[in-house]
Amino acid sequence: MGEELGVSDEVLWSQVVNGDGDAFGVLFDRHHDRVWRHALKVLSVPHVAEDVTAVVFYEAWRRRANVRVVNESILPWLLVTANNTLRNHVRQQRRYRHFLNQLPPPQDAADIADGIAEADESRIKSSALRKAFAKLRSPERDVLTLCVIEGLGSKEAAVALGVADGTVKSRLHRAKSRLGTLYSQVVHEQEPDAQAILGRRTS
């Protein structure tokens, strides 16, 4: 197993396709944290992110003959699969999320410390970005995940997504624009809460 740590994903995955569980274990250890961090960015709940990560690797094993390797790495495929799993999770939790959205904003406090106000403002912005990202269509989420979050080039992302290089570039441009629009809409919907925070900072 130790000798396999320096072997590329592509070589290890050829062994996985033939049913090598040890090779799969090496790849699990290699990419688990990256997949988990991505899920955590979207969900903001560590134990749920871990559940999503487990599903992703289960799917990788189950569909191992169909996994795309990009630049000798299976990480792009794992991240796209994570997005699909996250979308399904969000759908399943729609009622719960609706309930949370109905909760009233925190009570204002006249003597709240500036540090607490800044933390609240950061929380609002992070929450708005997560909600905006969740509202994107699947292709938009995938291209942003690969090109923006993970820093892949358009050619590598194109291989992972199974589309043309030009399609990735145009899709990325539209995805960034749509994310900005959705973010503004979410912030506007949270306006009372945001204004209360900002008001405390400027008063």
Buried (B, 14 or more C-beta within 10 A) or exposed (E): EEEBEEBEBEEBBEBBBEEBEEBBBBBBEBBBEBBBEBBBBBBEEEEBBBBBBBBBBEBBBEEBEEBEBBBEBBBBBBBBBBBBBBBEBBEEBEEEBEEEEEEEBEEEEEEBEEEEBEEBBEBBBEBBBBBBBBBBEEBBBBBBBBBEBBEBEBEBBBBBBEBEEEBBBEBBEBBBEBBEEBBEBBBEEBEEBBEBBBEBEEE
